Amino acid sequence: MSSMSEPVPLLLDDPLVDLDDLRIDNFLDLLLDLVHERNLQILLFTKDEATRRWFERSCDHDPSCRITHLQPIAGRVPVGVPPRVQKAARSAEQPRPQMNGGSGL
């Protein structure tokens, strides 16, 4: 747990999925303000293109902002994905990353 003086990271999983581009920009501007004003760490996971574009624009000149692109694990498809999409995902298999000696990622 965190002490009172140390903020807990904020984890967000596709929180903007139902917003239009203007609201996405406004919300992400607010999050970036929180990062600077309150020394917050925010981890935002998304597959939304508008969100990705905002981060690419904003992180270009902000050292406190970092983008990490995650790749799907070959052969693994989320539950509920239509069979046609499952087949396409499995046909584009890529080698899995290997961890050497427990060094982590």
N, C-alpha and C positions, 0 to 999 in steps of 0.2 A: 504494500500500500504506500501511498504517497503522503508526505507530511503536508501540513497546511501551506507551507511556502512553496511546495513543488507541485505544479499542475499535473493532472493525469491526462495522458494523451486522449484525444477525441477520435474515435473510429467511426467512419461513415461509409456505408455500403450503398452506393447508387442512390443517394438521398434526393437527387434532383430529377429523377426519371420522368415525372409528370409536369415539369415546369417548361415554359417557353424560354427561348434564348435570352431575352431581356432579364427575366427573373433569375435565370441561371447566373448571368453575369453579375447581377446585384448581390445575390447570395454569396457567390464566391469572393466578391470584393469585401463583403462583411467578414467572411472567414479569414481572409488575409489580414484585415485590420485586427482581428482578435489575435492572430499569430504575433503581430508586432506589438500590440498594446499589452497583452497579458502573457506573453512568452509561452503561448500554447503550441503544442505539437498536434497536428491534425493529419490523420491518414485517411485519405478519401479514395475509395475504390469505385471505378465506374467503367462502363462500356459506352457511355454517351459521347458522341462526337463533339457536341457544343461545349461540354465540360473539358474535353481534351484540348480543344482549340483555345479556350480561355487560359488553361494552364500553360500552353505553349507560348501564348502572348505574354502572360504575366511573369512566368519564370525566366523568361529571356533576360530580364534585367533585375531580378530580385534574388539575391543569394540565399535568402531564407527559404526559398521554394525549390523543391526538387521533384522531378517526374521520374518514375520508374515504370517502364512498360513490362507487364507480365505476359508471358506466353502460356497458352494452354498446354497441359500435359498431354502428350500424344496418346491417343486411344481412350482418353477419358472424356466422357460427354455428360453434362449435367442431366439430372432426372427431368423428364417432361419435354425433352427436346424431340421434335418429330424425327421419325426414322430416316428420312431423306437427309436431314442435317447431320444425324449421327453418322451415316455412311460417308458423307463428305468429310467430316472431321476425322474419321478413322483412316481415310485414304490419304490424308495429308500428314502422316506420321513423321515426327521429328525425333531425333535421339533425345533421351532424357538426360538432364544434367546429372553429373555424378558428384557425390560428396567424398572428398579424400580425407581419410583419417579423422573424421568428425570435426573438420574445421568449420563447418557451417557454410552458409551461402554468402 
